[in-house]
Amino acid sequence: MNSHKGFGAEWNDRPQQHYLIEPRYLAGAGDLRHATEFLRASGWKEQSKTGGPIVFHNPAKSVRVVFDPLTQPGDWTIEGKASGHQPAWAAKFGIRTPVEIIAGLTDTLTQPPTAHAPNVWVPLDAQNWNTRQGQHFTAMSPDRSAFVQFHQSSPGQAHWWIGARTEHGRAWDAELSPTTPLSLVQAVTTALADPQPVMRPRGAFPPSSRIRTTSVSVRPSELGAWQQARINAARTAAWARSAWATARPRGRKPAAAPRVPAGYATGRR
């Protein structure tokens, strides 16, 4: 009987065909749990309602992440409340945005702010994206399938516009308010330009002559282990932050992060 059970478990763990997709910005939406389970493991609270959108709030209830597939065309909405010198901000991503790019932003939201001044364009420069200065400052991927633009339609009216296209037309779009912290915009551009392929099951990526695919065989146990490692990393980081906050002497305020000079959003190094 034991050998029979072992055979069944082995059968259920047979390798399945997956594909490594490049470039990642044309890989299709992917599994939303890549982002949501990381938030959950980081201590974010889910406030979804049955039959409604998926909603997460950070522990301070100052940031909300919403995935709503029910409205047309469906989207991710990430919003932050005003706090101190930081005004309210919002970012919206189309439903077909690769979840790894969403996670670039949402993972960063779970981490403490860094002291270095962010630069949105550096990750793109590092991957040889082409930049153009005009009314709008634009960076275009080498294959001209993805772009990042600081779009200034008129004085005082601006937004970050990010997206990807295939030979069939628009793949996805994202719009971030000009008040979005530059560290978050840089997190998105870092994930967008990352040259590492992403994995998709057979039939779970859009057809396009612009993508490169590599077939791989993956056991469900291997896939589960990789996903669990990501969740464990989020839990460990959350525990470390909690332990540090508990051990910190009362009355001592953390050092303020340096402010980004006005106009930095459109500047480059």
Contacts in CASP RR format, 6 or more apart in sequence:
PFRMAT RR
TARGET T0000
AUTHOR 0000-0000-0000
METHOD contacts of the structure
MODEL  1
MNSHKGFGAEWNDRPQQHYLIEPRYLAGAGDLRHATEFLRASGWKEQSKT
GGPIVFHNPAKSVRVVFDPLTQPGDWTIEGKASGHQPAWAAKFGIRTPVE
IIAGLTDTLTQPPTAHAPNVWVPLDAQNWNTRQGQHFTAMSPDRSAFVQF
HQSSPGQAHWWIGARTEHGRAWDAELSPTTPLSLVQAVTTALADPQPVMR
PRGAFPPSSRIRTTSVSVRPSELGAWQQARINAARTAAWARSAWATARPR
GRKPAAAPRVPAGYATGRR
12 220 0 8 1.000
13 219 0 8 1.000
13 220 0 8 1.000
13 221 0 8 1.000
14 219 0 8 1.000
15 217 0 8 1.000
15 218 0 8 1.000
15 219 0 8 1.000
16 201 0 8 1.000
16 202 0 8 1.000
16 217 0 8 1.000
16 218 0 8 1.000
16 219 0 8 1.000
16 220 0 8 1.000
17 201 0 8 1.000
17 202 0 8 1.000
17 215 0 8 1.000
17 216 0 8 1.000
17 217 0 8 1.000
18 199 0 8 1.000
18 200 0 8 1.000
18 201 0 8 1.000
18 202 0 8 1.000
18 215 0 8 1.000
18 216 0 8 1.000
18 217 0 8 1.000
18 218 0 8 1.000
18 223 0 8 1.000
19 199 0 8 1.000
19 200 0 8 1.000
19 201 0 8 1.000
19 202 0 8 1.000
19 205 0 8 1.000
19 213 0 8 1.000
19 214 0 8 1.000
19 215 0 8 1.000
19 216 0 8 1.000
20 197 0 8 1.000
20 198 0 8 1.000
20 199 0 8 1.000
20 213 0 8 1.000
20 214 0 8 1.000
20 216 0 8 1.000
21 27 0 8 1.000
21 28 0 8 1.000
21 197 0 8 1.000
21 198 0 8 1.000
21 199 0 8 1.000
21 200 0 8 1.000
21 205 0 8 1.000
21 211 0 8 1.000
21 212 0 8 1.000
21 213 0 8 1.000
22 195 0 8 1.000
22 197 0 8 1.000
22 211 0 8 1.000
22 212 0 8 1.000
22 213 0 8 1.000
23 141 0 8 1.000
23 143 0 8 1.000
23 145 0 8 1.000
23 146 0 8 1.000
23 195 0 8 1.000
23 210 0 8 1.000
23 211 0 8 1.000
23 212 0 8 1.000
24 98 0 8 1.000
24 100 0 8 1.000
24 101 0 8 1.000
24 191 0 8 1.000
24 192 0 8 1.000
24 194 0 8 1.000
24 196 0 8 1.000
24 197 0 8 1.000
24 198 0 8 1.000
25 98 0 8 1.000
25 101 0 8 1.000
25 141 0 8 1.000
25 145 0 8 1.000
25 146 0 8 1.000
25 163 0 8 1.000
25 164 0 8 1.000
25 171 0 8 1.000
25 192 0 8 1.000
26 145 0 8 1.000
26 146 0 8 1.000
26 164 0 8 1.000
26 166 0 8 1.000
26 171 0 8 1.000
26 206 0 8 1.000
26 208 0 8 1.000
26 210 0 8 1.000
26 211 0 8 1.000
27 98 0 8 1.000
27 100 0 8 1.000
27 197 0 8 1.000
27 198 0 8 1.000
27 200 0 8 1.000
27 205 0 8 1.000
27 211 0 8 1.000
28 96 0 8 1.000
28 98 0 8 1.000
28 171 0 8 1.000
28 172 0 8 1.000
28 200 0 8 1.000
28 204 0 8 1.000
28 205 0 8 1.000
28 206 0 8 1.000
29 95 0 8 1.000
29 96 0 8 1.000
29 97 0 8 1.000
29 98 0 8 1.000
29 99 0 8 1.000
30 98 0 8 1.000
30 99 0 8 1.000
30 198 0 8 1.000
30 200 0 8 1.000
30 204 0 8 1.000
31 99 0 8 1.000
32 54 0 8 1.000
32 67 0 8 1.000
32 99 0 8 1.000
32 102 0 8 1.000
33 227 0 8 1.000
34 99 0 8 1.000
34 100 0 8 1.000
34 103 0 8 1.000
34 227 0 8 1.000
34 230 0 8 1.000
35 65 0 8 1.000
35 99 0 8 1.000
35 102 0 8 1.000
35 103 0 8 1.000
35 106 0 8 1.000
35 107 0 8 1.000
36 46 0 8 1.000
36 54 0 8 1.000
36 56 0 8 1.000
36 65 0 8 1.000
36 67 0 8 1.000
37 227 0 8 1.000
37 230 0 8 1.000
37 231 0 8 1.000
38 103 0 8 1.000
38 106 0 8 1.000
38 107 0 8 1.000
38 110 0 8 1.000
38 230 0 8 1.000
38 231 0 8 1.000
38 234 0 8 1.000
39 56 0 8 1.000
39 65 0 8 1.000
39 106 0 8 1.000
39 110 0 8 1.000
40 46 0 8 1.000
40 56 0 8 1.000
41 231 0 8 1.000
41 232 0 8 1.000
41 234 0 8 1.000
41 235 0 8 1.000
41 238 0 8 1.000
42 110 0 8 1.000
42 234 0 8 1.000
42 235 0 8 1.000
42 237 0 8 1.000
42 238 0 8 1.000
43 59 0 8 1.000
43 110 0 8 1.000
43 238 0 8 1.000
44 56 0 8 1.000
44 57 0 8 1.000
44 58 0 8 1.000
44 59 0 8 1.000
44 65 0 8 1.000
44 110 0 8 1.000
45 56 0 8 1.000
45 57 0 8 1.000
45 59 0 8 1.000
46 54 0 8 1.000
46 55 0 8 1.000
46 56 0 8 1.000
47 55 0 8 1.000
47 56 0 8 1.000
47 57 0 8 1.000
48 54 0 8 1.000
48 55 0 8 1.000
49 55 0 8 1.000
51 70 0 8 1.000
52 68 0 8 1.000
52 70 0 8 1.000
53 66 0 8 1.000
53 67 0 8 1.000
53 68 0 8 1.000
53 69 0 8 1.000
53 70 0 8 1.000
54 66 0 8 1.000
54 67 0 8 1.000
54 68 0 8 1.000
55 64 0 8 1.000
55 65 0 8 1.000
55 66 0 8 1.000
56 64 0 8 1.000
56 65 0 8 1.000
56 66 0 8 1.000
57 63 0 8 1.000
57 64 0 8 1.000
57 65 0 8 1.000
58 64 0 8 1.000
58 109 0 8 1.000
58 110 0 8 1.000
62 80 0 8 1.000
62 81 0 8 1.000
62 83 0 8 1.000
63 78 0 8 1.000
63 79 0 8 1.000
63 80 0 8 1.000
63 81 0 8 1.000
63 109 0 8 1.000
64 77 0 8 1.000
64 78 0 8 1.000
64 79 0 8 1.000
64 80 0 8 1.000
65 76 0 8 1.000
65 77 0 8 1.000
65 78 0 8 1.000
65 106 0 8 1.000
65 109 0 8 1.000
66 76 0 8 1.000
66 77 0 8 1.000
66 78 0 8 1.000
66 79 0 8 1.000
67 76 0 8 1.000
68 74 0 8 1.000
68 75 0 8 1.000
68 76 0 8 1.000
68 77 0 8 1.000
69 95 0 8 1.000
73 94 0 8 1.000
73 95 0 8 1.000
74 94 0 8 1.000
74 95 0 8 1.000
75 92 0 8 1.000
75 93 0 8 1.000
75 94 0 8 1.000
75 95 0 8 1.000
76 92 0 8 1.000
76 93 0 8 1.000
76 94 0 8 1.000
76 95 0 8 1.000
76 97 0 8 1.000
76 102 0 8 1.000
77 90 0 8 1.000
77 91 0 8 1.000
77 92 0 8 1.000
78 90 0 8 1.000
78 91 0 8 1.000
78 92 0 8 1.000
78 93 0 8 1.000
78 105 0 8 1.000
78 106 0 8 1.000
78 109 0 8 1.000
79 88 0 8 1.000
79 89 0 8 1.000
79 90 0 8 1.000
79 91 0 8 1.000
80 88 0 8 1.000
80 89 0 8 1.000
80 90 0 8 1.000
81 88 0 8 1.000
82 88 0 8 1.000
85 259 0 8 1.000
86 179 0 8 1.000
86 181 0 8 1.000
87 179 0 8 1.000
88 179 0 8 1.000
89 176 0 8 1.000
89 177 0 8 1.000
89 179 0 8 1.000
89 180 0 8 1.000
89 181 0 8 1.000
89 184 0 8 1.000
90 176 0 8 1.000
90 177 0 8 1.000
90 180 0 8 1.000
91 105 0 8 1.000
91 174 0 8 1.000
91 175 0 8 1.000
91 176 0 8 1.000
91 177 0 8 1.000
91 180 0 8 1.000
91 184 0 8 1.000
91 188 0 8 1.000
92 174 0 8 1.000
92 175 0 8 1.000
92 176 0 8 1.000
93 101 0 8 1.000
93 102 0 8 1.000
93 172 0 8 1.000
93 173 0 8 1.000
93 174 0 8 1.000
94 172 0 8 1.000
94 173 0 8 1.000
94 174 0 8 1.000
95 172 0 8 1.000
96 171 0 8 1.000
96 172 0 8 1.000
96 206 0 8 1.000
97 172 0 8 1.000
97 174 0 8 1.000
98 172 0 8 1.000
98 198 0 8 1.000
100 191 0 8 1.000
100 194 0 8 1.000
100 198 0 8 1.000
101 174 0 8 1.000
101 188 0 8 1.000
101 191 0 8 1.000
101 192 0 8 1.000
103 191 0 8 1.000
104 187 0 8 1.000
104 188 0 8 1.000
104 190 0 8 1.000
104 191 0 8 1.000
105 184 0 8 1.000
105 187 0 8 1.000
105 188 0 8 1.000
105 191 0 8 1.000
107 187 0 8 1.000
108 183 0 8 1.000
108 184 0 8 1.000
108 187 0 8 1.000
109 184 0 8 1.000
110 234 0 8 1.000
110 237 0 8 1.000
110 238 0 8 1.000
111 237 0 8 1.000
112 241 0 8 1.000
113 183 0 8 1.000
113 257 0 8 1.000
114 183 0 8 1.000
114 257 0 8 1.000
115 255 0 8 1.000
115 257 0 8 1.000
115 258 0 8 1.000
117 182 0 8 1.000
117 258 0 8 1.000
117 260 0 8 1.000
117 264 0 8 1.000
118 181 0 8 1.000
118 182 0 8 1.000
118 183 0 8 1.000
118 185 0 8 1.000
118 186 0 8 1.000
118 260 0 8 1.000
119 182 0 8 1.000
119 186 0 8 1.000
119 268 0 8 1.000
119 269 0 8 1.000
120 148 0 8 1.000
120 150 0 8 1.000
120 182 0 8 1.000
120 185 0 8 1.000
120 186 0 8 1.000
120 189 0 8 1.000
120 265 0 8 1.000
121 131 0 8 1.000
121 139 0 8 1.000
121 189 0 8 1.000
121 267 0 8 1.000
121 268 0 8 1.000
121 269 0 8 1.000
122 186 0 8 1.000
122 269 0 8 1.000
123 186 0 8 1.000
123 189 0 8 1.000
123 190 0 8 1.000
123 192 0 8 1.000
123 193 0 8 1.000
123 194 0 8 1.000
124 131 0 8 1.000
124 139 0 8 1.000
124 148 0 8 1.000
124 189 0 8 1.000
124 192 0 8 1.000
124 193 0 8 1.000
125 131 0 8 1.000
125 268 0 8 1.000
126 193 0 8 1.000
127 141 0 8 1.000
127 142 0 8 1.000
127 193 0 8 1.000
127 195 0 8 1.000
128 142 0 8 1.000
129 139 0 8 1.000
129 140 0 8 1.000
129 141 0 8 1.000
129 142 0 8 1.000
129 148 0 8 1.000
129 193 0 8 1.000
130 139 0 8 1.000
130 140 0 8 1.000
130 142 0 8 1.000
131 137 0 8 1.000
131 138 0 8 1.000
131 139 0 8 1.000
131 140 0 8 1.000
131 268 0 8 1.000
132 138 0 8 1.000
132 139 0 8 1.000
132 140 0 8 1.000
135 152 0 8 1.000
136 149 0 8 1.000
136 150 0 8 1.000
136 151 0 8 1.000
136 152 0 8 1.000
137 149 0 8 1.000
137 150 0 8 1.000
137 266 0 8 1.000
137 267 0 8 1.000
138 147 0 8 1.000
138 148 0 8 1.000
138 149 0 8 1.000
138 150 0 8 1.000
139 147 0 8 1.000
139 148 0 8 1.000
139 149 0 8 1.000
139 189 0 8 1.000
140 146 0 8 1.000
140 147 0 8 1.000
141 147 0 8 1.000
141 193 0 8 1.000
143 210 0 8 1.000
145 164 0 8 1.000
145 165 0 8 1.000
145 166 0 8 1.000
145 171 0 8 1.000
145 210 0 8 1.000
146 162 0 8 1.000
146 163 0 8 1.000
146 164 0 8 1.000
146 165 0 8 1.000
146 192 0 8 1.000
147 161 0 8 1.000
147 162 0 8 1.000
147 163 0 8 1.000
147 164 0 8 1.000
148 160 0 8 1.000
148 161 0 8 1.000
148 162 0 8 1.000
148 163 0 8 1.000
148 189 0 8 1.000
148 192 0 8 1.000
149 160 0 8 1.000
149 161 0 8 1.000
149 162 0 8 1.000
150 158 0 8 1.000
150 160 0 8 1.000
150 161 0 8 1.000
150 265 0 8 1.000
150 266 0 8 1.000
151 158 0 8 1.000
151 159 0 8 1.000
151 160 0 8 1.000
151 161 0 8 1.000
152 158 0 8 1.000
158 178 0 8 1.000
159 175 0 8 1.000
159 176 0 8 1.000
159 177 0 8 1.000
159 178 0 8 1.000
160 174 0 8 1.000
160 175 0 8 1.000
160 176 0 8 1.000
160 177 0 8 1.000
160 178 0 8 1.000
160 180 0 8 1.000
160 185 0 8 1.000
161 173 0 8 1.000
161 174 0 8 1.000
161 175 0 8 1.000
162 173 0 8 1.000
162 174 0 8 1.000
162 175 0 8 1.000
162 176 0 8 1.000
162 188 0 8 1.000
162 189 0 8 1.000
162 192 0 8 1.000
163 171 0 8 1.000
163 172 0 8 1.000
163 173 0 8 1.000
163 174 0 8 1.000
164 170 0 8 1.000
164 171 0 8 1.000
164 172 0 8 1.000
165 171 0 8 1.000
166 206 0 8 1.000
166 208 0 8 1.000
166 210 0 8 1.000
167 208 0 8 1.000
167 209 0 8 1.000
167 210 0 8 1.000
168 206 0 8 1.000
168 207 0 8 1.000
168 208 0 8 1.000
171 206 0 8 1.000
174 188 0 8 1.000
176 184 0 8 1.000
176 185 0 8 1.000
176 188 0 8 1.000
178 265 0 8 1.000
182 260 0 8 1.000
182 264 0 8 1.000
182 265 0 8 1.000
185 265 0 8 1.000
197 212 0 8 1.000
197 214 0 8 1.000
199 216 0 8 1.000
199 218 0 8 1.000
205 211 0 8 1.000
205 213 0 8 1.000
END
